[in-house]
Amino acid sequence: MIHPTEQISAYLDGELHGQELTRLMDHLSRCGRCSADLEQMQFVRSAVRSLPVLELPEALIPEAEPVVVPLRRHKGMWAGVAAAAVVAAVALAAIVTPPPDEISLQQLNSMVGARSTLDPVFGPAKVSAFPVVEE
Amino acid sequence: MRRLLSLVAVLVVVPATAAFGAELDELLERGHEASYSAEQIISCSTPDGVRDALVRIDQVGGELQLTSNATDDVEVIAGDGGWTITSDGGLVAQASVDGAESGGDEIYVVEEEGAVEYLGRVAMAYLLVRDGEPRAELTIDDETGVVVKAVTLTIDNETYCERRFVSLDTEAPVIDKNGVDGVDNPPTLVETSSLPEEVSGFDLLDQYEDESGVRFAYYSDGFFSFALFETPTAVAVPDSTPVEFESGNYRRVFTAGQVTYVWETRDSGMALVGDLPPDLHETVLAEMPHPEDPGLFRRWWRALFG
């Protein structure tokens, strides 16, 4: 005769339903050993559940202090994503932004020459030739 | 191939307040109103070699047109308290000036050196002395008041630049302004600045900012003048000479009549353009923001975005 020890344990855990539960009940009604096992197992479980919950002194469990563990893997990943986004944004801006106009020496000299014409003493004594432009 | 510069300037009607002395001031004022055509040679002996150019000058009714063999097709109009520069019909820059003061009040002592003959005409010779050092010799046509010869001198009393007429025609010329006086964008005269009001006897007269963010301040001692530029990007100076001055690195370009120093600070590009003799330029440079390495990132950023 096979004694369904595992089914008894499952029964105590509330995991038996339907035909399995019917067959176990039928077996227990005919098998004294299994009925005794069931009573013993119920007693042990009840005894364990009735034990008081003890709190250990903190001094005994220094290692159990809550520790904030940085999620290095995730942080590194987001930093990389942010850096990539910045690089992408700068690259995009560089593409869509017209390059700054190059300031030429001729432009500066022209402005100075023009402003010089307003000097009271301006005249041939202040004339300057602008830079040569080679083509 | 060299392209011609056509530079048209309408001389603003400003009293000659240079305070060089009554007689010289009167001559210079007469020269502003004179009508003439002339060819002028500019020759400068610079530390980087000789720079020279030939310039044609036409002046009538307060308008001055310069045509040089030395540069691009640029036109300049100055007058009514402002000036504009156009190139190929497009606006390059413009600004306004509320009263062109001479700066450097009484910094020059004028020594009259008497009458001379120049181009077969009677002229008067003057020596301008600054801080006890002769700095310029002016030869002024007695009839027209036009400066027919101007020699600027180094601290060693040697010729730095010589501008002299090789021809003078007092017939009123015809000036073609090519319609460049049609530019109507408002000028941008900047009122405030962190720049010094006075540098080595040069007074800050006015300052400007254009649409691209180029700012410049104009200084004058009454005769010599320079402009200090602050630019968002470095100034392109091909064929420049690297020079080190007071532990700072500059790039220098001499042209006929002007010198340009270019450098960078952490915040901007800088340029100094002026007609000063070399020793005065160095004196001025020593009081300007010194060169600083902007660093790789700033260089990169300026190159991309200005």
Contacts between the chains, C-beta under 8 A, distances in Angstrom:
chain1	res1	chain2	res2	distance
A	90	B	304	7.8
A	93	B	304	7.8
A	93	B	305	7.2
A	94	B	304	4.6
A	94	B	305	7.4
A	97	B	304	7.2
A	97	B	305	5.9
A	99	B	303	7.9
A	99	B	304	7.3
A	99	B	306	7.9
A	100	B	212	7.4
A	100	B	232	6.4
A	100	B	233	4.9
A	100	B	302	7.5
A	100	B	303	7.9
A	100	B	305	6.7
A	100	B	306	3.0
A	101	B	212	5.6
A	101	B	233	7.9
A	101	B	306	7.8
A	102	B	233	6.9
A	102	B	236	5.1
A	103	B	212	7.5
A	103	B	214	6.3
A	103	B	231	5.1
A	103	B	233	6.0
A	103	B	234	7.7
A	103	B	235	4.9
A	103	B	236	6.6
A	103	B	269	7.3
A	104	B	235	7.4
A	104	B	236	5.4
A	105	B	235	6.4
A	105	B	236	6.8
A	105	B	237	5.5
A	105	B	253	6.0
A	105	B	260	5.9
A	105	B	262	7.9
A	106	B	71	6.4
A	106	B	72	6.1
A	106	B	74	7.3
A	107	B	92	6.3
A	107	B	93	7.0
A	108	B	216	7.7
A	108	B	227	7.5
A	108	B	229	5.7
A	108	B	235	6.5
A	108	B	260	6.6
A	108	B	271	5.5
A	108	B	273	5.3
A	109	B	255	6.8
A	109	B	258	5.9
A	109	B	260	6.8
A	109	B	273	5.9
A	110	B	74	5.4
A	110	B	76	6.7
A	110	B	85	5.0
A	110	B	92	6.7
A	110	B	93	7.3
A	111	B	85	6.6
A	111	B	93	5.4
A	111	B	95	7.8
A	111	B	208	7.7
A	111	B	216	6.4
A	111	B	227	7.0
A	112	B	216	7.8
A	112	B	218	7.7
A	112	B	225	7.9
A	112	B	226	7.7
A	112	B	227	4.5
A	112	B	258	7.0
A	112	B	273	4.6
A	112	B	274	7.3
A	113	B	7	7.1
A	113	B	76	6.6
A	113	B	258	7.8
A	114	B	9	7.4
A	114	B	76	4.4
A	114	B	78	5.6
A	114	B	83	4.3
A	114	B	84	7.7
A	114	B	85	5.5
A	114	B	93	7.9
A	115	B	78	7.9
A	115	B	83	6.6
A	115	B	95	7.4
A	115	B	97	7.3
A	115	B	206	8.0
A	115	B	218	5.1
A	115	B	225	8.0
A	115	B	227	6.6
A	116	B	225	5.9
A	116	B	275	7.7
A	117	B	9	4.3
A	117	B	11	6.5
A	117	B	12	7.6
A	117	B	64	7.0
A	117	B	76	7.1
A	117	B	78	4.0
A	117	B	83	6.7
A	118	B	12	5.3
A	118	B	14	6.8
A	118	B	78	5.7
A	118	B	83	6.9
A	118	B	97	5.2
A	118	B	100	3.9
A	119	B	100	6.2
A	119	B	102	6.8
A	119	B	220	6.3
A	119	B	225	6.3
A	120	B	14	5.5
A	120	B	15	7.0
A	120	B	16	4.6
A	120	B	17	5.3
A	120	B	18	4.9
A	120	B	28	7.2
A	120	B	100	6.4
A	120	B	102	4.9
A	121	B	16	6.9
A	121	B	18	4.8
A	121	B	20	7.7
A	121	B	28	5.8
A	121	B	102	6.9
A	121	B	222	7.1
A	121	B	223	5.9
A	122	B	11	7.3
A	123	B	28	7.2
A	123	B	31	5.6
A	123	B	32	7.0
A	123	B	146	6.8
A	123	B	147	5.2
A	124	B	38	7.1
A	124	B	40	5.7
A	124	B	57	6.2
A	124	B	146	6.5
A	124	B	147	4.8
A	124	B	148	7.1
A	124	B	150	6.8
A	124	B	163	6.0
A	124	B	165	7.0
A	125	B	136	7.6
A	125	B	138	6.3
A	125	B	147	4.2
A	125	B	150	3.7
A	125	B	163	6.3
A	125	B	223	8.0
A	126	B	225	7.7
A	126	B	257	8.0
A	126	B	275	6.6
A	127	B	40	6.5
A	127	B	42	6.8
A	127	B	55	5.7
A	127	B	57	7.1
A	127	B	66	6.3
A	127	B	163	6.3
A	127	B	257	6.5
A	128	B	42	7.1
A	128	B	255	6.6
A	128	B	256	6.5
A	128	B	257	3.0
A	128	B	258	4.3
A	128	B	275	6.1
A	129	B	5	7.6
A	129	B	42	5.7
A	129	B	51	7.9
A	129	B	53	3.4
A	129	B	55	6.2
A	129	B	68	4.9
A	129	B	69	7.8
A	129	B	70	3.9
A	129	B	71	6.8
A	129	B	255	5.8
A	129	B	256	4.0
A	129	B	257	5.8
A	129	B	258	8.0
A	130	B	5	5.7
A	130	B	7	8.0
A	130	B	68	6.7
A	130	B	70	6.0
A	130	B	71	3.7
A	130	B	72	7.4
A	130	B	74	6.8
A	130	B	255	6.7
A	131	B	70	7.3
A	131	B	71	6.0
A	131	B	253	7.0
A	131	B	255	5.2
A	132	B	2	6.2
A	132	B	70	5.4
A	132	B	71	6.3
A	132	B	255	7.9
A	133	B	2	7.5
A	133	B	3	5.9
A	133	B	71	5.7
A	133	B	72	4.3
A	134	B	1	7.5
A	134	B	2	7.6
A	135	B	1	5.0
A	135	B	3	6.8
